[in-house]
Amino acid sequence: MAQKKTNIPAWMVTYADLMSLLLCFFVLLLSFAEIDAEKFRRVAEELSKAFGVQREVEATQIPMGTSAVFQQFSPAVPDRTLLDEVRQRTTQQQPQLESMRSMLEAQRQQRTLQLAASLEELLKTSSLEGVTDIEVDRFRVVVRIAEQGTFGSGNAEVTPAFAELLEELATVLAAVTGTISIEGHTDNVPISTSRFRSNWDLAALRASSVANILVSTETLSAERLMIQGFADTKPLASNLTPEGRAVNRRVELKIDINDPIEEREERSIRSMENSLSDVAAIQPAP
């Protein structure tokens, strides 16, 4: 049979044998080689020094940072003459700031009293005069409205007379600035119906009913209103008597007189007073 020819050159056979012999030769050399550990360590140390390889060095004290500002400069000590002038101007400005602050507070107090007078005049002409009470607490007017004649017993339905009064109140409250908190209160007699699981539900829904009527007039902004239900947690009288429980069943409208512009002015005055106090506390140079 004739031998099949291939395309592999003849010299490839010799080259492959040579590579195999070289591989065996280097493997044999490696098997006879021995590593000098001490010499290897010295060479490694020299290489680490030459190429900047860092080593772990145990620190006995935590290094503290420094600042070029502290090294080159020292804090200035205030001059006595200049400080005396500043303190003199501060002493002159302090009464002015106190006067401005007192004037702003007097304006708020005057608006509070005017609102209270307007509400009293309105309640005098109402059929619910005997069940309402007005109290002034600095910049706040509190209108207390008893349950009698305003809500049915054990429900949150507003009577027609109370609804008419609330519509007139909305017109008066729309003419002043400030937030209005509507709070519902009950006595300590438990309630459990299909609509009210507890006095908390009853108190909150009564406050909500008042807010709905105030907003329905479209004269009072809803953003000014806040509704809260306190159940029997804030009684005005003892719950041991029928008269005391009747006093505790009520709705309160708390009107806080405030103005955004005046509040900003008061904050500015307060900030200036604090700054003047800081200036007065600076110690002069000896």
C-alpha positions in Angstrom: 0.0 0.0 0.0 1.3 3.4 -0.9 2.1 5.8 2.0 -0.2 8.9 2.2 1.5 12.2 1.8 1.1 15.1 4.2 1.7 18.9 3.9 3.9 19.1 7.1 7.5 20.1 6.3 10.2 17.7 7.2 12.0 20.1 9.4 9.1 20.3 11.8 9.9 16.9 13.1 13.4 17.9 14.0 12.2 21.1 15.6 9.6 19.3 17.8 12.3 16.9 19.0 14.6 19.8 19.9 11.8 21.6 21.9 11.1 18.4 23.8 14.7 17.9 24.7 15.0 21.6 25.9 11.9 21.2 28.1 13.3 18.1 29.7 16.7 19.9 30.3 15.2 22.8 32.1 12.9 20.6 34.2 16.1 18.7 35.2 17.9 21.9 36.1 14.9 23.1 38.3 14.9 19.8 40.2 18.5 20.3 41.2 18.2 24.0 42.1 18.2 25.1 45.8 16.8 28.6 47.1 19.0 30.4 49.6 16.4 31.9 51.9 18.8 34.4 53.6 20.0 35.7 50.3 16.5 36.0 49.0 15.5 38.0 52.1 18.4 40.5 51.7 17.6 41.0 48.0 13.9 41.6 48.8 14.8 44.2 51.4 17.1 46.0 49.0 14.3 46.0 46.4 11.8 47.4 48.8 14.1 50.3 49.7 14.9 51.0 46.1 11.3 51.1 44.9 9.7 52.8 48.0 7.7 49.8 49.3 6.2 50.9 52.7 6.4 48.7 55.7 4.1 48.5 58.7 5.5 50.5 61.6 3.8 50.4 65.0 2.7 53.9 66.1 3.1 54.6 69.8 1.3 58.0 69.6 -1.6 59.2 67.4 -0.3 61.9 65.0 -2.0 65.3 65.4 -2.8 67.5 62.4 -1.5 71.0 62.1 -2.7 74.0 60.2 -0.5 76.5 58.4 -2.9 79.2 59.6 -2.2 78.4 63.2 1.5 78.2 62.6 1.8 81.5 60.9 -0.9 83.6 62.5 -2.3 84.2 66.0 -5.8 85.3 66.9 -6.2 89.1 67.2 -7.1 90.5 70.5 -9.8 93.2 70.3 -8.7 96.7 70.9 -10.2 98.3 74.0 -11.0 101.6 72.3 -12.8 100.0 69.4 -14.6 97.6 71.7 -15.8 100.5 73.9 -17.2 102.3 70.9 -19.0 99.1 69.8 -20.4 98.6 73.3 -21.6 102.2 73.4 -23.5 101.8 70.1 -24.9 98.5 71.4 -26.1 100.2 74.6 -27.8 102.9 72.5 -29.5 100.3 70.2 -30.7 98.0 72.9 -33.6 100.3 74.1 -34.6 100.9 70.5 -34.9 97.2 69.8 -36.9 96.6 73.0 -39.2 99.5 72.0 -39.8 98.0 68.6 -40.5 94.6 70.1 -42.9 96.0 72.6 -44.7 97.9 69.8 -45.2 94.8 67.8 -46.5 92.9 70.8 -48.9 95.8 71.6 -50.2 95.7 68.0 -50.9 92.0 68.3 -52.5 92.4 71.7 -54.7 95.2 70.3 -55.9 93.0 67.4 -56.6 90.2 69.8 -58.8 92.4 72.0 -60.6 93.8 68.9 -61.4 90.2 67.8 -62.6 89.3 71.2 -64.9 92.4 71.2 -66.2 91.6 67.8 -67.0 88.0 68.8 -68.7 89.1 72.0 -70.9 91.5 70.0 -71.8 88.8 67.6 -72.7 86.3 70.4 -74.9 88.9 72.1 -77.2 89.0 69.1 -77.3 85.2 68.8 -79.8 82.9 70.4 -76.9 80.8 71.7 -75.5 83.6 74.0 -76.0 81.5 77.1 -74.0 78.6 75.9 -70.9 80.4 74.7 -67.9 81.9 76.5 -65.0 84.0 75.3 -61.5 84.1 76.9 -58.4 86.0 76.0 -55.1 84.4 76.6 -52.4 87.0 75.5 -52.5 86.7 71.7 -55.1 83.9 71.6 -58.9 84.2 71.7 -60.8 81.1 73.0 -64.4 80.6 72.1 -66.1 77.8 74.2 -69.4 76.6 72.9 -71.4 74.2 75.1 -73.3 71.2 73.8 -76.7 72.5 74.8 -78.4 73.9 71.7 -75.5 73.2 69.4 -75.5 69.4 69.0 -78.0 66.7 69.7 -77.3 64.4 72.6 -74.8 61.7 71.6 -74.5 62.9 68.0 -72.5 65.3 65.8 -75.3 66.9 63.9 -75.2 70.7 64.1 -78.4 72.5 65.0 -79.7 75.2 62.6 -79.1 77.9 65.1 -75.5 76.8 65.7 -75.0 76.5 61.9 -76.2 80.1 61.4 -73.9 81.3 64.2 -70.9 79.5 62.6 -71.5 81.2 59.3 -71.4 84.6 60.9 -68.3 83.6 62.9 -66.6 82.7 59.6 -67.1 86.2 58.3 -65.5 87.7 61.5 -62.6 85.2 61.5 -61.8 85.8 57.8 -61.0 89.5 58.6 -58.1 88.6 60.9 -54.9 86.6 60.4 -53.9 83.6 62.3 -54.6 79.9 62.7 -57.8 78.4 64.1 -57.8 75.2 66.1 -61.2 73.5 66.5 -61.3 71.1 69.5 -64.0 68.6 70.4 -64.5 67.6 74.1 -66.9 65.2 75.8 -67.6 64.0 79.3 -66.4 60.6 80.7 -69.7 58.7 80.0 -68.8 56.0 77.6 -70.5 55.8 74.2 -70.7 52.9 71.8 -73.0 53.1 68.8 -73.0 52.0 65.2 -71.5 55.4 64.3 -69.3 56.2 67.3 -67.1 53.5 68.9 -66.0 55.8 71.7 -65.9 59.4 72.9 -62.8 60.0 70.7 -65.0 59.5 67.5 -67.7 61.8 68.9 -65.3 64.6 69.8 -63.4 64.5 66.6 -66.5 64.4 64.4 -68.1 67.3 66.2 -65.0 69.4 65.6 -65.1 68.2 62.0 -68.7 69.3 61.6 -67.9 72.8 62.8 -65.0 73.0 60.4 -67.1 71.9 57.5 -69.6 74.7 58.1 -66.9 77.3 58.5 -65.3 76.3 55.2 -68.6 76.0 53.3 -69.1 79.8 53.6 -66.0 80.2 51.2 -64.9 83.2 53.3 -62.5 81.3 55.5 -59.5 79.5 54.1 -59.3 75.8 54.9 -55.5 76.1 55.4 -56.0 78.1 58.6 -58.1 75.4 60.3 -56.9 72.5 62.5 -59.2 69.8 63.9 -58.5 68.0 67.2 -60.6 65.6 69.3 -59.7 65.2 73.0 -62.7 63.1 74.2 -62.8 63.4 78.1 -59.0 64.0 78.6 -59.3 67.8 79.2 -62.3 68.4 81.5 -63.1 71.9 82.8 -65.3 70.7 85.6 -65.8 67.5 87.6 -67.5 64.6 85.8 -69.1 63.4 89.1 -72.1 65.8 88.7 -74.5 66.3 85.8 -73.7 70.0 85.8 -70.0 69.3 85.5 -70.4 66.8 82.7 -72.6 69.4 80.8 -69.7 71.9 81.1 -67.2 69.4 79.7 -69.3 68.6 76.6 -68.2 71.4 74.4 -66.4 72.6 71.3 -63.6 75.2 71.5 -62.3 77.5 68.8 -58.8 78.8 69.6 -57.8 81.7 67.4 -54.1 82.5 67.5 -53.5 86.0 66.3 -50.3 86.2 64.2 -49.0 87.8 61.1 -46.2 86.5 58.9 -44.7 89.9 58.5 -44.7 90.7 62.2 -43.3 87.3 63.0 -40.4 87.9 60.7 -39.8 91.3 62.3 -39.9 89.8 65.7 -37.4 87.1 64.7 -35.1 89.8 63.2 -35.2 91.8 66.4 -34.5 88.7 68.5 -31.5 87.9 66.3 -30.2 91.4 66.7 -30.6 91.3 70.4 -28.6 88.0 70.6 -25.9 89.6 68.4 -25.6 92.6 70.7 -25.4 90.2 73.7 -22.5 88.4 72.0 -20.7 91.7 71.4 -21.1 92.7 75.0 -19.5 89.4 76.1 -16.2 90.0 74.2 -13.3 90.7 76.6 -11.0 93.6 75.7 -7.2 93.4 75.4 -5.4 93.9 78.7 
